């Protein structure tokens, strides 16, 4: 089963994304921030990461840079799910290594389509 790590500091949004993924047939690990995400990845490498960009402590972009510079996680696909909806934000995120950029509010279909676009099945 495909494992998705969801990194989101807002409980309600994290719960919503997790429920969409579980309904879509994915196995889900969740973290409330970038630091926790890095710890969880050490224990069990997911197939893909869905992360918010604006979080206290370590931002989603910092998490992305951390993963991309590590030889064990550099090829891990990363989906940004963020309220930052300016084209410049998207371009900057893609330069940092984000593979798919989703803006909030999102739908269940948008989340599942993002994973399908990376050829990651449920």
C-alpha contacts under 8 A as a table, 3 or more apart, distances in Angstrom:
res1	aa1	res2	aa2	distance
1	X	25	X	7.96
1	X	26	X	6.51
1	X	27	X	6.38
1	X	122	X	7.00
2	X	26	X	5.51
2	X	27	X	5.95
2	X	46	X	7.70
2	X	47	X	6.14
2	X	120	X	7.22
2	X	121	X	6.71
2	X	122	X	5.99
3	X	26	X	6.13
3	X	27	X	4.69
3	X	28	X	5.59
3	X	29	X	7.23
3	X	46	X	4.92
3	X	47	X	5.26
3	X	48	X	6.88
4	X	26	X	6.84
4	X	27	X	6.23
4	X	28	X	4.91
4	X	29	X	6.18
4	X	46	X	5.54
4	X	47	X	5.96
4	X	48	X	5.12
4	X	49	X	5.75
4	X	50	X	7.17
5	X	28	X	5.91
5	X	29	X	4.74
5	X	30	X	5.43
5	X	31	X	7.38
5	X	37	X	7.61
5	X	46	X	6.00
5	X	47	X	7.95
5	X	48	X	6.40
5	X	49	X	4.73
5	X	50	X	6.15
6	X	14	X	6.97
6	X	17	X	7.54
6	X	18	X	7.15
6	X	28	X	7.15
6	X	29	X	6.29
6	X	30	X	4.64
6	X	31	X	6.23
6	X	49	X	6.02
6	X	50	X	4.86
6	X	51	X	5.89
7	X	14	X	7.32
7	X	30	X	5.86
7	X	31	X	4.80
7	X	32	X	5.63
7	X	33	X	5.88
7	X	34	X	6.92
7	X	37	X	6.54
7	X	49	X	7.45
7	X	50	X	6.15
7	X	51	X	4.53
7	X	52	X	6.21
8	X	11	X	7.34
8	X	13	X	7.06
8	X	14	X	5.31
8	X	30	X	7.83
8	X	31	X	6.59
8	X	32	X	5.18
8	X	33	X	6.31
8	X	51	X	6.04
8	X	52	X	5.29
8	X	55	X	7.49
9	X	14	X	7.17
9	X	31	X	7.76
9	X	32	X	4.50
9	X	33	X	5.86
9	X	52	X	7.65
9	X	55	X	6.13
9	X	56	X	7.89
10	X	13	X	5.51
10	X	14	X	6.08
10	X	32	X	7.57
11	X	14	X	5.13
11	X	15	X	6.01
12	X	15	X	5.15
12	X	16	X	6.16
13	X	16	X	5.03
13	X	17	X	6.20
14	X	17	X	5.29
14	X	18	X	6.10
14	X	30	X	7.67
15	X	18	X	5.09
15	X	19	X	6.07
16	X	19	X	5.15
16	X	20	X	6.26
17	X	20	X	5.16
17	X	21	X	6.24
17	X	108	X	7.66
17	X	111	X	7.71
18	X	21	X	5.14
18	X	22	X	6.11
18	X	28	X	6.55
18	X	30	X	7.80
19	X	22	X	5.15
19	X	23	X	6.08
20	X	23	X	5.17
20	X	24	X	6.13
20	X	108	X	5.56
20	X	111	X	7.70
20	X	112	X	7.88
21	X	24	X	4.83
21	X	25	X	6.38
21	X	26	X	5.33
21	X	27	X	7.49
21	X	28	X	7.17
21	X	111	X	7.86
21	X	112	X	7.20
22	X	25	X	5.16
22	X	26	X	5.08
22	X	27	X	6.35
22	X	28	X	6.96
23	X	26	X	7.43
24	X	112	X	7.05
24	X	122	X	5.88
25	X	122	X	4.60
26	X	121	X	7.99
26	X	122	X	4.84
30	X	37	X	7.58
31	X	34	X	7.52
31	X	36	X	5.61
31	X	37	X	5.29
31	X	40	X	7.71
32	X	36	X	6.61
32	X	37	X	7.52
33	X	36	X	5.51
33	X	37	X	6.23
33	X	55	X	6.48
33	X	56	X	7.21
33	X	57	X	7.32
33	X	58	X	6.64
33	X	59	X	7.61
34	X	37	X	4.92
34	X	38	X	6.27
34	X	55	X	7.91
34	X	57	X	7.45
34	X	58	X	5.04
34	X	59	X	6.38
34	X	60	X	6.47
34	X	62	X	7.66
34	X	63	X	5.40
35	X	38	X	5.29
35	X	39	X	6.52
35	X	57	X	7.75
35	X	58	X	6.44
35	X	63	X	7.82
36	X	39	X	5.15
36	X	40	X	6.23
37	X	40	X	5.12
37	X	41	X	6.12
38	X	41	X	5.13
38	X	42	X	6.43
38	X	63	X	7.64
39	X	42	X	5.30
39	X	43	X	6.83
40	X	43	X	5.25
40	X	44	X	6.23
40	X	45	X	7.68
41	X	44	X	5.11
41	X	45	X	4.72
41	X	46	X	6.70
42	X	45	X	6.47
46	X	49	X	7.01
47	X	76	X	6.66
47	X	77	X	7.37
47	X	120	X	7.79
48	X	76	X	5.90
48	X	77	X	5.03
48	X	78	X	5.96
48	X	79	X	7.70
48	X	120	X	7.94
49	X	76	X	7.39
49	X	77	X	6.38
49	X	78	X	4.80
49	X	79	X	6.09
50	X	78	X	5.88
50	X	79	X	4.58
50	X	80	X	5.83
50	X	81	X	6.66
51	X	60	X	5.83
51	X	78	X	7.34
51	X	79	X	6.23
51	X	80	X	5.06
51	X	81	X	5.80
51	X	82	X	7.86
52	X	55	X	6.93
52	X	59	X	7.79
52	X	60	X	5.60
52	X	80	X	5.79
52	X	81	X	5.01
52	X	82	X	5.14
53	X	59	X	5.47
53	X	60	X	3.91
53	X	61	X	5.96
53	X	80	X	6.56
53	X	81	X	7.09
53	X	82	X	5.75
53	X	84	X	7.94
54	X	59	X	5.47
54	X	60	X	6.39
54	X	82	X	7.28
55	X	58	X	6.45
55	X	59	X	4.99
55	X	60	X	6.90
56	X	59	X	6.56
58	X	62	X	5.92
58	X	63	X	6.58
59	X	62	X	5.14
59	X	63	X	6.29
60	X	63	X	4.95
60	X	64	X	6.09
60	X	80	X	7.58
61	X	64	X	4.86
61	X	65	X	6.16
61	X	93	X	6.78
61	X	96	X	6.76
62	X	65	X	5.11
62	X	66	X	6.15
63	X	66	X	5.07
63	X	67	X	6.23
64	X	67	X	5.17
64	X	68	X	6.09
64	X	78	X	7.24
64	X	96	X	6.85
64	X	97	X	6.48
64	X	98	X	6.94
65	X	68	X	5.12
65	X	69	X	6.20
65	X	96	X	6.26
65	X	97	X	7.11
66	X	69	X	5.52
66	X	70	X	6.50
67	X	70	X	5.37
67	X	73	X	5.25
67	X	74	X	5.56
67	X	76	X	7.53
68	X	71	X	7.50
68	X	73	X	6.29
68	X	74	X	3.96
68	X	75	X	7.03
68	X	76	X	7.78
68	X	97	X	6.92
69	X	73	X	7.78
69	X	74	X	5.97
70	X	73	X	5.47
70	X	74	X	5.51
71	X	74	X	5.35
72	X	75	X	7.78
73	X	76	X	5.25
77	X	98	X	7.54
77	X	99	X	6.12
77	X	118	X	7.46
78	X	97	X	7.53
78	X	98	X	5.29
78	X	99	X	5.41
78	X	100	X	6.79
79	X	98	X	6.06
79	X	99	X	5.79
79	X	100	X	4.71
79	X	101	X	5.92
79	X	102	X	7.30
79	X	114	X	7.38
80	X	98	X	6.47
80	X	99	X	7.83
80	X	100	X	6.23
80	X	101	X	4.84
80	X	102	X	5.82
80	X	103	X	7.90
81	X	101	X	6.36
81	X	102	X	4.72
81	X	103	X	5.56
81	X	104	X	6.58
82	X	85	X	7.45
82	X	101	X	7.87
82	X	102	X	6.39
82	X	103	X	4.92
82	X	104	X	5.53
83	X	103	X	5.44
83	X	104	X	4.90
83	X	105	X	7.44
84	X	89	X	6.37
84	X	90	X	7.89
84	X	103	X	6.71
85	X	89	X	6.73
85	X	90	X	7.21
85	X	103	X	5.95
86	X	89	X	5.23
86	X	90	X	6.56
87	X	90	X	5.08
87	X	91	X	6.19
88	X	91	X	5.07
88	X	92	X	6.07
89	X	92	X	5.21
89	X	93	X	6.12
90	X	93	X	5.12
90	X	94	X	6.18
90	X	101	X	6.61
91	X	94	X	5.20
91	X	95	X	6.27
92	X	95	X	5.08
92	X	96	X	6.40
93	X	96	X	5.05
93	X	97	X	6.58
93	X	98	X	5.54
93	X	101	X	7.84
94	X	97	X	5.17
94	X	98	X	4.66
94	X	99	X	6.44
94	X	100	X	7.82
94	X	101	X	7.79
95	X	98	X	7.21
98	X	101	X	6.91
100	X	114	X	6.49
102	X	106	X	7.19
102	X	110	X	7.68
102	X	111	X	7.88
102	X	114	X	7.93
103	X	106	X	6.36
106	X	110	X	6.22
106	X	111	X	7.15
107	X	110	X	5.09
107	X	111	X	6.47
108	X	111	X	5.30
108	X	112	X	6.28
109	X	112	X	5.14
109	X	113	X	5.82
110	X	113	X	5.05
110	X	114	X	6.06
111	X	114	X	5.20
111	X	115	X	6.64
112	X	115	X	5.25
112	X	116	X	6.25
113	X	116	X	4.90
113	X	117	X	6.00
114	X	117	X	5.17
114	X	118	X	6.74
115	X	118	X	5.25
115	X	119	X	6.57
115	X	120	X	5.31
115	X	121	X	7.07
116	X	119	X	4.83
116	X	120	X	5.29
116	X	121	X	6.11
117	X	120	X	7.41
